Structure formats: C-alpha cells, structure tokens
Amino acid sequence: MKTATKANSYWVRKNADRPADIASLGRNDPVTLASALTSDQVVIAPIDNTGSRFLMTFTVSAIPGVQYTVIPCFITTPDKSEYEGSNFSPSSQTTFTAQAMKQ
C-alpha cells in the first residue's frame, strides 16, 4: 500500500508529442525517475479494501478527448520485490480518454 499510494510510482503518458495538464510524458518520452508524477500533481488513495484499486486526484484537469495511459512502476507487495506488469491485462483500465465534467 505504501508504494501504491506514492505519486512517484506512476507516470501518465499523453497521446501528444509533449506532456501537459495531468501527463508527465509525451507519446515518445521514456519513463525516468525525473518524469514521474509528484505529490504536487496528484493524490492517490485506495478506494476499497482490495489493495488493488486506487483513485488518482489531480490538481489540474485533463483535457477532454485526449487519451492518457497510466504507467505504474516500482509498486511492491510483501511477496514480490518489483511490480511485474499484470496491471496491463486486457481487463485493466490503465488507458482512458478524458471526458468533460458535467456541471
């Protein structure tokens, strides 16, 4: 839980050349420690007791219609030393298209 709720355990890739708004990566940018999200950009909290579902609340809004991909890394569990990528299964929700907020 400790690593899963740390902002710098995640990156957000945008389907544009340059990162902006909630994205820390453009479409071709590499994942590096310097490009990880920061606690100034996002707060991550569990949404249930499973230890596998989290809500990311950003300090700025995503642009409606833009596709983003959440990239988790270095998230550990008691029985494993590193995140192994199972979040990217066909049923995962790591890629999303931002929607306009209803008022």
C-alpha positions in Angstrom: 0.0 0.0 0.0 2.9 2.4 0.8 4.4 2.3 -2.7 1.0 2.1 -4.4 -0.1 5.5 -3.0 3.2 7.3 -3.7 2.9 9.7 -6.7 6.4 8.9 -7.9 5.3 5.3 -8.5 3.3 6.5 -11.5 3.7 8.2 -14.9 0.9 9.4 -17.2 1.5 9.3 -20.9 -0.4 11.6 -23.2 -1.1 10.8 -26.9 0.6 14.1 -27.9 4.2 15.0 -28.5 4.6 17.0 -25.3 3.3 16.3 -21.8 0.9 18.8 -20.4 -2.0 19.0 -17.9 -2.0 15.7 -16.0 0.6 14.0 -18.2 4.2 13.7 -17.2 5.2 12.0 -20.5 4.6 12.8 -24.2 3.8 9.9 -26.5 7.5 9.1 -27.2 9.1 10.1 -23.9 10.9 7.5 -21.8 9.9 6.6 -18.3 12.6 8.0 -16.0 12.7 8.9 -12.3 12.7 12.6 -13.3 9.4 12.3 -15.3 7.4 10.5 -12.5 4.4 12.2 -11.1 4.9 14.3 -8.0 2.8 14.8 -4.9 2.2 18.4 -6.1 0.4 16.9 -9.2 -1.7 14.1 -7.8 -3.0 12.4 -4.6 -3.5 8.7 -4.7 -5.9 6.9 -2.3 -7.3 3.4 -2.1 -11.0 3.1 -3.0 -11.7 -0.2 -1.3 -10.0 -2.9 0.8 -8.6 -4.9 -2.0 -5.3 -3.1 -2.1 -5.5 -3.0 -5.9 -7.9 -0.2 -6.7 -6.9 3.4 -6.3 -8.3 6.9 -7.1 -5.9 9.4 -8.6 -7.0 13.0 -7.9 -5.0 15.6 -10.0 -4.5 19.2 -9.1 -5.2 20.2 -12.8 -7.9 19.0 -15.2 -7.3 16.5 -18.0 -8.2 17.8 -21.5 -11.4 16.2 -22.7 -11.0 13.9 -25.7 -7.3 13.3 -25.1 -6.1 9.7 -24.5 -3.9 9.0 -21.5 -2.1 5.9 -20.2 -1.3 5.4 -16.5 2.1 3.6 -16.1 2.7 2.1 -12.6 6.2 1.1 -11.7 8.2 0.1 -8.6 5.0 -0.9 -6.8 5.9 -3.8 -4.4 3.9 -6.3 -2.5 5.1 -8.3 0.6 5.9 -11.4 -1.6 7.5 -9.6 -4.6 10.3 -7.2 -5.0 9.0 -5.3 -8.0 5.8 -4.7 -9.9 5.6 -7.2 -12.7 3.1 -5.5 -15.1 0.0 -7.6 -14.5 -1.9 -4.3 -14.4 -1.7 -4.2 -18.2 -4.0 -7.1 -18.7 -6.9 -6.8 -21.3 -9.3 -6.0 -18.4 -7.1 -3.3 -17.0 -8.2 0.4 -17.1 -4.8 1.9 -17.5 -5.7 3.8 -20.7 -8.5 6.3 -20.7 -9.9 9.2 -22.7 -10.7 12.2 -20.6 -14.3 13.3 -20.5 -15.7 16.8 -20.0 -17.1 17.3 -16.4 -20.8 17.6 -16.1 -21.9 20.7 -14.2 
